[in-house]
Amino acid sequence: MGTPVPPFEPGEEARWNLPPAQLRPIRDRIAGGQQFDRLPCVWFDSQTRRCRHYEQRPDACRRFEPGSTLCRLSRIDIGLPG
């Protein structure tokens, strides 16, 4: 269960007033028709293992609770212990 792009709801990007540099990787991934299965979010920094734009993260990310059932299932999906 990957989240290849930040899961913004319609119009949410405008509310955050995101600059083009933050939106570009999202649009590039969508326009490139890349396979989305199990890809990490384009805002995920694999070195720090954190969101590059945490303060502007979507509401869906804000609601995601570490340790929840969805969290455990997501961890199992990418090969981490649940």
N, C-alpha and C positions, 0 to 999 in steps of 0.2 A: 504494500500500500504506500507508494511513493507520492510525494507532492512535488511535481516537477517545476511548478511556478507558484508564487504566493497565491493562496486561494482567496483573492479579493472578490467580494460580492459586487454586482453591478453598481457603478458610481462610487465605490469606496475609494478608489485611487484618487479621485478628484477631491474627496474630503481630506485626504492626507496631503494633497498638493505635492505629489511626488515629482521630483525633477526628472528630466529625460534620462539622465545617466542611470537612475534606478529602474526605470521602465524598459530601457533598451534590452537588457538580457532576457526579460520576460517576452517581449515582442519578437526578439530574434529566435528564441526557442520555439515559439508558436509558429512563426513564419517558416522556419526551417523544416517543419514537419518531422521533428525528431521523435524517435520512439520515447514515449513517456513512461513506459513500464519501469518502475523501480528507480527512476532517476531522482537524485536529490533536488530539492528546491534550488533554483538558480541563485538565490540569496544565501544559501548555506555555505559557510566557509569550512571546508573539510579539515583545514589545519587547526583552527581554533574550536571547531565543532559547535559554532554559534551562528546565529543569524547576522548577516552583514548590516542589516537595516532594522534592527530590533525595535527601535522606537516607532517605526512606520509599519510594523507587521500588521497583517490583516486581522480582522476580528476573529476569524476562525482559528488563527494561531493563538490569539489571546485566550480563547475559550478552551484550548487543548490543555488538559491537565496531566502533568507528569504523574505516572503511576496509575492512571485510569485504565479501564479495560481497553479503550482505543489505543492508548499509549503502549500497553503490553502487546496488543495484536500488531501494531505497527513495528515494534521492535522485532518480533518473531518474523514478520514479513521480510525484513532486511537481514536476517540471520543473527540477530543479537538475542541474548537470553531474555525471556519475557519476565 
